[in-house]
Amino acid sequence: MIFLDIHAHTEARNDESVLRVQNLNPGEAIRPDTYVSMGLHPWYVDENYGEQLTLLRESLSRQEVVALGECGLDKACRTPYELQRVAFAEQIALSESQELPLMLHVVRAWDDLLAMRKEAKPAQPWIVHGFRGGKELAEQLIRAGLFLSFGCRFEPDALRLAYRLGAALIETDESVIDIRVHYYEVAQIIGCPLQELQRHAVALGIGLFPRLSLRRHFASVG
């Protein structure tokens, strides 16, 4: 059974038991034996972000790119907030036109995120990566149609709720922890068998990320 790591910054290669979606910046090289997400992170958006957006557009047609992001809103960073909103809105439009799910980075901007989602009425899935909020926020986001991905730091009650509602994914983000160890710890907290958690994550991931293919994965590591 596969361990799906839906958002990782590590460069380790996949193997028969691990399918990893590596996060890259626009313009970075994409290996043909990988799956990647790519987007304009709000930390790095500046007045000349149009050049990065062009590089992003050029990469999104590649089959290795399974998601757009991470992108979003961050009120704790130095990037002017209105500039973040404009760049995020453009990436929402790209997500829709390219039929790719959005991987979201959100800090202290949940109300604005939900307002932009309500205005955009997206058909593509939105996934909040590295979710660390509490149970009430988790329920609010899930009821609004979002999915949550959990790294190594999270609120157990939020994780249990998201799993129960069928909205939980698992990631390593920037951690060097082995994804297999992370799954084991998450399964212990949820109180479910490890293989049940794996089946849940793989089924949800394949459903949300149409370009993910287990057949292609096994062919690339075989």
C-alpha positions in Angstrom: 0.0 0.0 0.0 1.3 3.5 -1.0 2.2 6.2 1.4 1.1 9.4 -0.3 3.0 12.6 0.7 0.9 15.3 -0.9 3.3 18.2 -0.2 7.0 17.9 0.3 10.1 20.2 -0.1 12.5 17.3 0.0 14.2 16.0 -3.2 14.2 12.4 -2.2 13.1 10.1 -5.0 9.9 8.1 -4.9 10.0 4.3 -4.4 7.6 1.5 -4.5 5.9 2.5 -1.2 6.2 6.3 -1.3 4.5 8.6 -3.8 5.7 12.2 -3.1 4.4 15.4 -4.6 7.4 17.8 -4.5 6.9 21.5 -4.3 8.9 23.6 -6.8 9.1 27.3 -7.7 8.4 28.5 -11.2 11.4 27.9 -13.4 12.9 25.1 -11.4 13.7 21.9 -13.4 11.1 19.2 -13.3 12.4 15.6 -13.4 10.3 13.3 -15.7 10.0 10.6 -12.9 8.4 12.9 -10.4 5.1 14.6 -9.4 5.3 18.2 -8.5 3.2 21.2 -7.4 4.2 24.7 -8.6 3.0 28.2 -7.7 3.8 31.7 -6.5 4.2 31.6 -2.8 2.9 34.8 -1.1 6.3 35.3 0.6 8.0 35.7 -2.7 5.5 37.8 -4.7 6.9 41.2 -5.7 6.0 43.9 -8.2 7.7 41.9 -11.0 5.8 38.7 -10.3 4.5 38.6 -13.9 7.8 37.0 -15.0 7.3 34.2 -12.5 3.7 33.9 -13.6 4.8 33.4 -17.2 7.2 30.7 -16.1 4.4 29.1 -14.1 2.0 29.1 -17.1 4.7 27.4 -19.3 5.0 24.5 -16.8 1.4 23.8 -16.0 0.8 21.7 -19.1 3.4 19.1 -18.1 1.9 15.9 -16.8 4.3 15.9 -13.9 2.6 19.1 -12.5 -0.4 17.8 -10.5 -1.3 20.9 -8.5 -0.9 24.7 -8.6 0.7 26.1 -5.4 1.6 26.6 -2.9 -0.1 30.0 -3.2 -2.5 32.0 -1.1 -2.6 34.8 1.6 -0.3 35.5 4.5 -0.9 38.5 6.7 2.3 37.8 8.7 4.8 38.3 5.8 6.3 41.4 4.3 4.7 41.1 0.9 2.1 43.9 0.5 -1.3 42.3 1.2 -3.1 43.7 -1.8 -0.3 42.4 -4.1 -0.8 39.0 -2.5 -4.5 39.1 -3.3 -4.0 40.1 -6.9 -1.4 37.3 -7.5 -3.6 34.8 -5.7 -6.6 35.7 -7.8 -4.6 35.2 -11.0 -3.6 31.8 -9.7 -7.2 30.9 -8.9 -8.0 31.7 -12.6 -5.0 29.5 -13.7 -6.2 26.7 -11.5 -9.6 26.8 -13.2 -8.3 27.1 -16.8 -5.7 24.3 -16.4 -8.1 22.1 -14.3 -5.5 21.8 -11.5 -6.2 21.7 -7.7 -4.9 24.6 -5.6 -2.4 24.0 -2.7 -2.9 26.8 -0.3 -0.6 28.6 2.2 -2.8 30.7 4.5 -1.8 32.7 7.6 -4.3 34.9 9.5 -6.4 35.4 6.4 -9.2 32.8 6.6 -12.1 35.2 6.2 -10.5 36.7 3.1 -9.8 33.2 1.7 -13.4 32.2 2.1 -14.6 35.5 0.6 -12.4 35.0 -2.4 -13.6 31.4 -2.7 -17.2 32.5 -2.6 -16.6 35.1 -5.3 -14.6 32.7 -7.5 -16.9 29.7 -7.2 -14.1 27.3 -8.2 -14.7 23.9 -9.7 -11.2 22.8 -8.8 -10.4 21.5 -5.3 -8.7 23.7 -2.7 -6.4 22.1 -0.2 -4.9 24.0 2.8 -1.4 22.6 3.3 0.2 22.3 6.7 -3.0 23.0 8.5 -2.4 23.9 12.2 -5.7 25.4 13.2 -8.2 24.1 15.7 -11.3 22.0 15.3 -13.8 24.9 14.8 -11.7 26.4 12.0 -11.3 23.0 10.4 -15.0 22.4 10.4 -15.7 25.8 8.9 -13.2 25.2 6.1 -14.4 21.7 5.4 -18.1 22.8 5.4 -17.0 25.5 2.8 -15.7 22.7 0.6 -12.0 22.8 1.3 -9.6 19.9 2.2 -6.9 19.9 4.8 -3.4 18.5 4.7 -1.6 17.8 7.9 2.2 18.0 8.4 4.1 17.3 11.6 2.5 20.1 13.7 -1.3 20.0 14.1 -4.2 20.0 16.5 -5.3 16.4 17.1 -9.0 17.3 17.3 -8.8 19.0 14.0 -7.1 16.0 12.4 -9.7 13.6 13.8 -12.5 15.7 12.5 -11.0 16.1 9.0 -10.4 12.4 8.8 -14.0 11.6 9.9 -15.4 14.0 7.3 -13.2 12.5 4.6 -11.1 15.7 4.1 -7.7 14.8 5.5 -4.4 14.4 3.6 -0.9 13.8 4.9 2.3 15.7 4.1 5.9 16.2 5.3 6.2 19.8 4.1 9.8 20.9 5.1 10.3 18.2 7.7 12.9 15.4 7.1 10.7 12.9 8.9 10.1 9.7 6.9 6.5 9.9 5.6 6.0 6.3 6.8 6.8 7.3 10.3 4.5 10.3 10.0 1.6 8.1 8.8 2.1 5.7 11.7 1.9 8.6 14.2 -1.1 10.0 12.6 -2.9 6.7 12.6 -2.2 6.3 16.3 -3.7 9.7 17.0 -6.8 9.1 14.9 -7.2 5.6 16.3 -7.4 3.7 13.0 -5.3 1.0 11.4 -2.4 2.2 9.4 -3.6 0.6 6.1 -7.0 2.2 6.5 -5.3 5.7 6.7 -3.2 4.8 3.7 -6.3 3.8 1.7 -8.1 6.9 2.7 -5.3 9.2 1.7 -4.6 7.5 -1.6 -8.2 7.4 -2.6 -8.7 11.1 -1.7 -5.5 12.2 -3.4 -6.2 10.3 -6.6 -9.7 11.9 -6.6 -8.5 15.4 -6.0 -5.4 15.3 -8.2 -6.4 13.8 -11.6 -2.8 13.7 -12.9 -1.7 11.4 -10.2 -1.4 7.9 -11.5 -0.4 4.8 -9.6 0.3 3.1 -12.8 2.8 5.8 -13.9 4.3 5.8 -10.4 5.0 2.1 -10.4 6.4 2.3 -13.9 8.8 5.1 -12.9 10.2 3.2 -9.9 10.2 -0.2 -11.4 
